């Protein structure tokens, strides 16, 4: 269902914003056990799109409460409308407990002129 949820969310974001987007749906198997899914979405021409994260979050929250049956039905309808779903990519990674996302955002943001 991660493939359906990821593709539907990115497609809905693309339609609401009325601009082309690119995305990947990834299953990340963690060394030592466990896994999580990631949805990577980007605009093909903009390097940084500050509003995309919050907009995508709202769509994911709205779709994630659907039953598997409802989600699959919407996924099939989207494919009938022309959605070309991306396949699920699987990868393995070591959990990096040293990565501080706030610090990384600050550092990258400062490099491109975004103030916190």
N, C-alpha and C positions, 0 to 999 in steps of 0.2 A: 504494500500500500504506500510505501515511501515514494515509489516512482510516480504513482498517480498524484499524491499530495504535492510533491515537488513540482511536477509538470503543470498541474492545475494552478498552483499558486503563482508560478512565474508567468504562465499564460494570462491569468487574470490581471496581474500587475501590468503586463505589457499592454493589454487592452484598455485598462483604466488610464494609463499614462499616455496612450496613443503614440507610442514610439517603440521601435524595435529593441528587444533585449536578447541577451544570450545567457544561457544557464546550464548548470550541471547539477545532477543529483548524485550524491556520493555516500556510500556506506563505508564508514571508517571503523575497521576492526582494530581494537587497541591491544597492543602486546600485553599479555598478562590477563586478558579477559575483558569482556564487555565490548560494546560497539555503540556508535551513534551515527546519525545521518546529518549530512550537511547539504544545504541548498546554496549554491553560489550563483549569484545573479549579477550581471554587469551590463552597462550600456556599451555598445561597441565603439562609441566615439568619445565618451566622457571618462576620464580617468577616475574622478571622484564624484559621486552623486550622493550628497549628504542625506537627502530625504528618502532614498530607496529603502533603507533599513526599516524605518518606522512604518512605511507604507506596506512593505512586505510582511512585517510582523502582524499587522491587522488582518491581512488576507489569510495568513497561516492560522491565526487564532480562529477566524471565522470558518475555515474549511476543516480544521482539525476536530471539531465537535461533531462532524458528520459520521454516520455509521459507515462501515466498510461498503455496504451495499449502495448507499447514497453517493459515496465518494467514487465508486467504480462507475455508477451511472453517469455522474457528471463528467468523469474522465472520458467515457465512451462518447458522450455528446460533444465534448470539446474536440475529440478526434474527428467526429463527423463534420464539425465546423471548419476543420483544417489544421488543428493542432498536430504538429509533428513532434511527438514526445522524444526527449532524449533518453537513452538507456541509462540504467543505474550503473555507476562506476564503483568498483570495489577497490579499497586500498587498505593497507595496514600501517599504523603509525604508533610510535612510542608516545605516551602521554608526556608532555613537557610541562612539569609543574613549575618551572622557572619563568614561563611566559606570563607576563603581566599585561593583559590586554589594555588596561587603562594607560599604562606607561607607553605601550607600543603605539596606541592611537595618538597620544600626546606627541611622541617623537615624530611619527609620520606626519601628523597634522602640522606640527611646527615647520617641518621641512617644506611643506607646500603652502604655508601661509594661513592655515586654519587656526584660529584662536579658540581656546577652551573657555 
